[in-house]
Amino acid sequence: MTRRGFTFIEILVVMIVIGILATLAFARLQSSKEKGTVASMTSDLRAVAEEQEAYYFQHRVYAPATDSLNPNYSPGNVVTITEASPGGWSANVSNPSTPKRCFIVVGNAAPQGTAVNDGLISCS
C-alpha cells in the first residue's frame, strides 16, 4: 500500500516554522516603523529650531508657543515649547505610536529630558 500526502505532524511542523518566521518579520517591521517615527520627530524639532531663529530675527525674543511659528508637523507629532525667553528656548516632541520623546535646548534655557547640549536634539 502506497502512502500519498502529508501526515498531520509534518503539516504541523511546517505551520510552526511559518509562524516563527512571521513573528520575526513582524518584530523587524515594528522596529523599522518606530525608527521612522523617531526620525519624523527629530525632523519636526529641526523645523521648530529654524522657525524659532526666524521669529527671533524679527521680534528679538523666541516664540513661547508653536502657534506663533509656521507649524507644519508630521502627522501624530505633538510639539511643545516648554520655555522661551530672549536668551533661549526649549521644546519637546512626542508621538502616541512610540514611548520615545525628543528634546532640544537652545541658549540659556533650562535643560530638559536628555537634551543638555545647546542646539542638539536628543531622543530617549
C-alpha positions in Angstrom: 0.0 0.0 0.0 1.5 3.4 -1.1 1.1 6.4 1.1 0.1 9.7 -0.6 0.1 13.2 1.0 1.5 14.6 4.3 0.9 13.4 7.8 -0.6 15.7 10.4 2.8 16.0 12.2 4.5 17.2 9.0 1.9 19.8 8.4 2.1 21.0 12.0 5.9 21.4 11.9 5.6 23.5 8.7 3.0 25.7 10.2 5.1 26.2 13.3 8.1 27.2 11.2 6.0 29.6 9.2 4.6 31.1 12.4 8.1 31.7 13.8 9.2 33.4 10.6 6.2 35.6 10.6 6.8 36.6 14.2 10.4 37.6 13.4 9.3 39.6 10.3 6.6 41.4 12.3 9.1 42.4 15.1 11.5 43.7 12.4 8.7 45.7 10.8 7.7 47.3 14.1 11.3 48.3 14.8 11.6 50.0 11.4 8.3 51.8 12.0 9.5 53.2 15.3 12.7 54.4 13.7 10.7 56.2 11.1 8.6 57.9 13.7 11.6 59.0 15.7 13.1 60.4 12.5 10.0 62.4 11.9 10.1 63.7 15.4 13.7 64.8 15.0 12.8 66.5 11.7 10.0 68.4 13.3 12.3 69.7 16.1 14.8 70.9 13.4 12.0 72.7 11.7 11.0 74.3 15.0 14.6 75.4 15.5 14.7 77.1 12.1 11.3 78.8 12.7 12.4 80.0 16.2 15.5 81.6 14.7 13.4 83.4 12.0 11.0 84.5 14.8 13.9 85.8 16.9 15.3 87.7 14.0 12.0 89.6 13.6 11.0 90.0 17.3 14.2 89.8 19.3 12.6 87.1 21.5 11.8 83.4 20.9 8.2 82.4 20.3 6.6 81.0 23.5 4.2 78.7 21.6 4.1 76.9 18.3 1.1 78.9 17.2 3.4 81.9 16.7 5.5 79.8 14.3 4.6 78.3 11.0 3.8 74.7 12.1 3.7 72.0 9.5 4.4 68.9 11.6 4.3 65.2 10.7 1.0 63.5 11.4 0.7 62.5 15.0 3.6 64.5 16.3 2.9 66.9 19.2 5.5 69.7 19.6 5.5 71.7 22.8 7.7 74.7 23.6 8.4 74.5 27.3 10.4 77.6 27.8 11.1 80.7 25.7 12.9 83.9 26.6 15.2 86.4 24.9 18.1 84.2 25.9 17.0 80.8 24.8 14.2 78.2 24.4 13.5 74.5 24.9 11.0 72.2 23.3 10.0 68.5 23.1 8.0 66.4 20.7 6.1 63.2 21.3 4.0 60.8 19.2 1.4 58.4 20.5 2.7 55.5 18.5 6.1 55.4 20.4 7.1 55.8 24.0 10.1 57.8 23.0 10.3 61.6 23.2 12.8 64.0 21.6 14.1 67.2 23.3 16.1 70.3 22.3 17.6 73.1 24.4 18.9 76.3 22.8 20.7 79.2 24.6 20.4 79.6 28.3 17.1 77.7 28.7 17.0 75.0 31.4 17.9 71.5 30.2 15.0 69.1 29.8 14.8 65.4 29.2 18.1 64.1 27.8 19.0 67.3 26.0 21.8 69.1 27.7 23.9 70.4 24.8 23.0 73.6 23.2 21.1 73.0 19.9 21.5 69.2 19.8 18.4 67.1 19.6 18.3 64.1 21.9 15.7 61.3 21.9 15.0 58.8 24.7 
